Amino acid sequence: MLYPRSTKHRILVVDDMEDIRDLVSIILVKNGYDVLTADGGAQMDVVLSQKRVDLIILDTMMPLEDGLSICKRLSTKSAPPIIMLSARGQDIDRIKGLDLGAEDYIAKPFNADELVARVRVVLRRFHRPDLGDAQNVDVFGWRLDAISRVITSPVGLSLALSSTEFAVIRVLFDNPDRPLKRLFILDRIADMQEHSTARALDTLISRLRRKLASIHPNADSDDELVRTVYGVGYMLKPENG
């Protein structure tokens, strides 16, 4: 089901159940969004190769390739933000989805108003106008592209970040010469990550370090880009600092 192209935000609904695809589509179209649908990962890939998509609503449980696997492979690309949708509401599923790079998680059955509200929040995170005027920011040999959310290491390797990962690393890039308190970072990304806590930030930083290490193979644990300042928070570490 393809809706006419427009300048409105376009959302791709990926679910193997046609009634769920149709229900979500009706809700979103009534609220002014363009909607595309796919019945699984293969059809999703075709749509993404042909159409601009601003957000993906992705079902967790699907045959052939489940939503968590799809989310994991999309997290390695400069893919649209993802909201996971699942009939299972256990915390473990939510944590897995968020840890793989999803921006939010909604359990079925869901309220239409809640779905629309969460879509608006994620789109606002992803399309923030106040991320800085410069497209590229260079700090200590690392380059951050504010348009594609791609970070490139001093050895020339790159990876795409989720919008929340990008928001955190951008705060650090904007303040490269001083340690930042956790509360300062959380305040700067407040509209990007609802109900953020210091513990959630620590988890996000840990994930960021693992991803950054994969594109800076010459670095060891003592040469991580993001340094913990005990009793304070985090700061960027100069390449030779």
PyMOL commands that set and color helices and strands:
alter all, ss='L'
color gray80, all
select helices_A, chain A and resi 18-30+41-50+67-74+91-99+112-126+163-174+182-188+198-214+221-223
alter helices_A, ss='H'
color red, helices_A
select strands_A, chain A and resi 10-14+34-38+55-59+82-86+104-107+136-139+142-145+150-152+158-160+180-181+226-229+233-236
alter strands_A, ss='S'
color yellow, strands_A
deselect
rebuild
show_as cartoon
